[in-house]
Every structure is written in C-alpha cells, then in structure tokens.
Amino acid sequence: MKRQLTYDSFMKWNLIISISIGVLFIAKSYFSGDIQTAMDSEGVTEASGVITVLFLIPIILVFSGASCCAIFFLLLRLMRLIIKAIRFKHNSESGEAHTYHGGLPIHEQLKTLRSIGIHLKQDIQLEDCFQDEHRAYESRPYLLLLKDLGSEIESEDGTFISASNNVWCFDRECIEDHGDYIRLLERIRDMVQSELSIEHIADYVDLEKDEANISFIVNGVAHNYELRVNKDWADLQILAIFTRLLAEHGSKKRFCFSDLGNDVLVVLIDRERFGDLRKLLDIFIPIG
C-alpha cells in the first residue's frame, strides 16, 4: 500500500531529525575541543550552557522550517475542502446531489419496487425508514432499502410499526420463551391479512426440553404444528407453513427469503413477480 505523508507524520520526523542534529552538533563540538575548552576555561556551568545552546540552535532552525511546512499543509487542506464544496454545489445545481459513484437514486429504487408489488404502508414516508446515509443505499441498491422497509419504525405516538406489509427483516435469534413465536406469527398475519384471516394465535416454547409448537385458526380451520428447536434460532418452517396455506386458499402471493446471517429478509410477492425481484437482487430463495 502506498503511504502518504501527513502533517502528523511530518512533525514527528521533524522532531526526530531535530534531536538527532542536536546530538550530532554536541558530539562534533566535543570532539573538536569546543566543549572541553569551555570546561577548562569557564567551568562546568558555562560548559553546560554551551551544550544547551548547541543543542537548541539546530532544533530552533529545523522547527522554523517545520512551521512553514505546517502552514503549507494547512493551506493544502483548506484548498481541498474548498474544491469539495465547489463540486458538491455543482452536483446540487445539476440535480445530482444524492447520486454517488454511479449509484442508483433511492426514489428510483422505491419506484421499481412498487412496480413489482412492494409498497410502503399508507401514511409512511420513505424518509422515515432511513437508517443509513444516501451514499450507502445507492452504492448497494435494493438490499439496504428492503431491509429498512422490513424493519420497524417509531410512530408519532411512540409505538413501533412496520413500514411495509410486503417486506419483513428480523433477527432470527429471537426465540427464548412462550410468546416469541406469537410475535412472529402476528407479523405474518399482518402481511397476509388481505389473503388469509388468522385468529387465536398461540405457542409453546421450552428450549430445555427441545419443545416448540404453534397453533392458530385460518379462515375458520384450526392448525397446529411442531417446530424444530435450535437454541434460540427461529424455525423458518413457519414461512413454508403459510406459503402452503396461501396456495391452498387460492392466493397468488408467496413468501421468499434471504439468509443474511443473523438477520432474515422476507418478501411476500406475487409468484409471477418473483423473477423480477431476482433480477433486481439475486439473493432470494422461493418457498414452496
């Protein structure tokens, strides 16, 4: 990696060079007899004064030059800031203030997502969802935006609500006790509410006994399922369960997901639109 000379490194090396020159001057004076002569004729006190002067002179000279160089570095930094400000103003005037390095503008991303059936909830503004700077969204199109659309945002009354019923992003390490699967199923219920009627959600979780099950009623029919226990990780079988139920009840909607490590990104989309989603972001796995 190519190193660049910075102001701090420049001053550090100036200090080292100054001390080294001072030591060399003292050594030269000693061996040339100047210090010994002073000690013989004036005494130790005067000799120490000579040493001090000989030591300080090169340091003062070098640091005088360093001060000039420091001013040069500061002026150079100021010029760079001015150039950046001029470029930013030019981009703003040309309508490119939020486009970086060829990135895709955020509103263009949202427009494309809408065209394949992924929408914000009514009364939710796009700006309410942002968790990163524009540069990040535009350099990684669709991924970060989908994650934020699938996360919860704080409403005006202090409660947390989901930004979209088409996208869901959650931490998979979320199962510890009774009620944890209920929370996940309630989120699924909100996503499929236009397709299925889900009521009476219940769960049982005992990690020590490796037991977990869920139950609910869909369109008047009771369902009960045993789930796999893997420490505190949620069983993604719940997505497959509701994908099958959607198909059984004649819905065109299907779940797909992407494993992002601890996080899972889930999208509910018309099955004929899944290919369009994959063209935008080829990370999703269809379910069913």
BELCOR-V434168 format. One record per residue. N is the residue number from 0. RES is the residue in three letters. OMEGA is omega as a letter, one per 40 degrees, with the letter a starting at -180 (none if undefined). D_CENTER is the distance of its C-alpha to the mean C-alpha in Angstrom with 1 decimal. Layout:
# BELCOR-V434168
N,RES,OMEGA,D_CENTER  N,RES,OMEGA,D_CENTER
This chain:
# BELCOR-V434168
0,MET,a,25.1  1,LYS,a,26.9  2,ARG,i,26.9  3,GLN,i,27.2  4,LEU,i,29.5  5,THR,i,27.9  6,TYR,a,29.8  7,ASP,a,29.2  8,SER,i,30.3  9,PHE,a,33.2  10,MET,i,34.5  11,LYS,a,34.2  12,TRP,i,36.4  13,ASN,i,38.7  14,LEU,i,39.3  15,ILE,a,40.0  16,ILE,a,42.4  17,SER,i,44.1  18,ILE,i,44.9  19,SER,i,46.1  20,ILE,i,48.3  21,GLY,i,49.7  22,VAL,i,50.6  23,LEU,i,52.2  24,PHE,i,54.3  25,ILE,a,55.5  26,ALA,i,56.4  27,LYS,a,58.2  28,SER,a,60.1  29,TYR,a,61.1  30,PHE,i,62.4  31,SER,i,64.1  32,GLY,a,66.0  33,ASP,a,64.7  34,ILE,a,63.3  35,GLN,i,66.3  36,THR,i,68.7  37,ALA,i,67.0  38,MET,a,67.2  39,ASP,a,70.8  40,SER,a,71.9  41,GLU,a,69.7  42,GLY,a,68.4  43,VAL,a,65.1  44,THR,i,63.7  45,GLU,i,64.2  46,ALA,i,62.9  47,SER,i,59.6  48,GLY,i,59.4  49,VAL,i,59.9  50,ILE,a,57.1  51,THR,i,54.8  52,VAL,a,55.6  53,LEU,a,55.3  54,PHE,a,51.8  55,LEU,a,50.5  56,ILE,a,51.9  57,PRO,i,49.6  58,ILE,i,46.5  59,ILE,a,47.4  60,LEU,a,48.0  61,VAL,a,44.7  62,PHE,i,42.7  63,SER,i,44.4  64,GLY,i,43.2  65,ALA,i,39.7  66,SER,i,39.7  67,CYS,i,40.5  68,CYS,i,37.7  69,ALA,i,35.3  70,ILE,i,36.3  71,PHE,i,35.8  72,PHE,a,32.2  73,LEU,i,31.5  74,LEU,i,33.1  75,LEU,i,31.1  76,ARG,i,27.8  77,LEU,i,29.2  78,MET,i,30.2  79,ARG,i,26.7  80,LEU,i,25.3  81,ILE,i,28.2  82,ILE,i,27.5  83,LYS,i,23.9  84,ALA,i,25.1  85,ILE,i,27.8  86,ARG,a,25.5  87,PHE,i,23.2  88,LYS,i,26.4  89,HIS,i,27.7  90,ASN,i,24.7  91,SER,a,24.8  92,GLU,a,28.6  93,SER,i,28.3  94,GLY,a,25.7  95,GLU,a,22.9  96,ALA,a,20.8  97,HIS,i,17.7  98,THR,a,18.2  99,TYR,i,16.6  100,HIS,i,17.9  101,GLY,a,19.5  102,GLY,a,16.6  103,LEU,a,17.7  104,PRO,a,17.9  105,ILE,a,16.2  106,HIS,i,19.7  107,GLU,i,21.1  108,GLN,a,18.6  109,LEU,i,19.7  110,LYS,i,23.3  111,THR,i,23.2  112,LEU,i,21.8  113,ARG,a,24.6  114,SER,i,27.1  115,ILE,i,26.5  116,GLY,i,26.6  117,ILE,a,23.1  118,HIS,i,23.4  119,LEU,i,22.0  120,LYS,i,24.4  121,GLN,a,27.1  122,ASP,i,26.4  123,ILE,i,22.6  124,GLN,a,21.2  125,LEU,a,18.2  126,GLU,i,17.0  127,ASP,a,17.1  128,CYS,a,14.3  129,PHE,i,11.5  130,GLN,i,8.5  131,ASP,i,6.7  132,GLU,a,9.0  133,HIS,a,11.6  134,ARG,a,11.0  135,ALA,a,7.8  136,TYR,a,10.0  137,GLU,i,13.0  138,SER,i,12.0  139,ARG,a,11.1  140,PRO,i,13.8  141,TYR,a,14.4  142,LEU,a,11.9  143,LEU,i,9.1  144,LEU,i,12.1  145,LEU,i,14.0  146,LYS,a,11.6  147,ASP,i,11.7  148,LEU,a,15.4  149,GLY,a,15.9  150,SER,i,14.6  151,GLU,i,16.8  152,ILE,a,17.1  153,GLU,i,19.5  154,SER,a,22.8  155,GLU,a,25.3  156,ASP,i,27.3  157,GLY,i,24.5  158,THR,a,24.2  159,PHE,a,21.2  160,ILE,i,21.7  161,SER,a,20.1  162,ALA,a,19.3  163,SER,i,21.0  164,ASN,i,23.7  165,ASN,a,22.9  166,VAL,a,19.4  167,TRP,i,18.3  168,CYS,a,15.2  169,PHE,i,16.0  170,ASP,a,15.7  171,ARG,i,18.7  172,GLU,a,19.7  173,CYS,a,21.3  174,ILE,i,25.1  175,GLU,a,27.1  176,ASP,i,30.2  177,HIS,i,32.2  178,GLY,a,30.4  179,ASP,i,27.0  180,TYR,i,28.1  181,ILE,a,29.6  182,ARG,i,26.3  183,LEU,a,25.0  184,LEU,i,28.2  185,GLU,i,28.2  186,ARG,i,24.9  187,ILE,i,26.6  188,ARG,i,29.7  189,ASP,a,27.9  190,MET,a,26.6  191,VAL,a,30.1  192,GLN,i,32.2  193,SER,a,33.7  194,GLU,a,34.8  195,LEU,i,35.7  196,SER,a,37.1  197,ILE,a,35.7  198,GLU,i,37.4  199,HIS,i,38.2  200,ILE,i,35.0  201,ALA,i,35.5  202,ASP,i,34.2  203,TYR,a,35.3  204,VAL,i,33.1  205,ASP,a,34.5  206,LEU,a,32.3  207,GLU,i,35.1  208,LYS,a,37.5  209,ASP,a,35.0  210,GLU,i,35.8  211,ALA,i,33.8  212,ASN,i,35.1  213,ILE,i,34.6  214,SER,a,37.1  215,PHE,i,37.2  216,ILE,i,39.5  217,VAL,i,38.8  218,ASN,i,41.3  219,GLY,a,43.8  220,VAL,a,43.5  221,ALA,i,42.4  222,HIS,i,39.9  223,ASN,a,39.1  224,TYR,i,36.9  225,GLU,a,36.4  226,LEU,i,32.8  227,ARG,i,31.8  228,VAL,i,30.6  229,ASN,a,28.0  230,LYS,a,27.1  231,ASP,a,24.7  232,TRP,i,23.2  233,ALA,i,24.1  234,ASP,a,26.5  235,LEU,i,25.4  236,GLN,i,29.1  237,ILE,i,28.7  238,LEU,i,27.2  239,ALA,i,30.1  240,ILE,a,32.6  241,PHE,i,31.6  242,THR,i,31.4  243,ARG,i,35.0  244,LEU,i,36.1  245,LEU,a,34.7  246,ALA,a,36.8  247,GLU,a,39.8  248,HIS,i,39.9  249,GLY,i,39.8  250,SER,i,36.2  251,LYS,a,34.5  252,LYS,i,31.1  253,ARG,i,29.3  254,PHE,i,26.2  255,CYS,a,23.9  256,PHE,i,20.8  257,SER,i,18.1  258,ASP,a,17.3  259,LEU,a,13.6  260,GLY,i,14.5  261,ASN,a,14.7  262,ASP,i,13.7  263,VAL,i,16.3  264,LEU,a,16.0  265,VAL,i,19.5  266,VAL,i,21.3  267,LEU,a,24.9  268,ILE,i,26.6  269,ASP,a,30.1  270,ARG,a,31.1  271,GLU,i,32.3  272,ARG,a,28.9  273,PHE,i,27.0  274,GLY,i,27.8  275,ASP,i,26.4  276,LEU,i,23.1  277,ARG,i,23.1  278,LYS,i,23.9  279,LEU,a,20.7  280,LEU,a,18.5  281,ASP,i,20.5  282,ILE,a,18.8  283,PHE,i,20.8  284,ILE,i,23.8  285,PRO,i,26.7  286,ILE,i,28.4  287,GLY,none,32.2
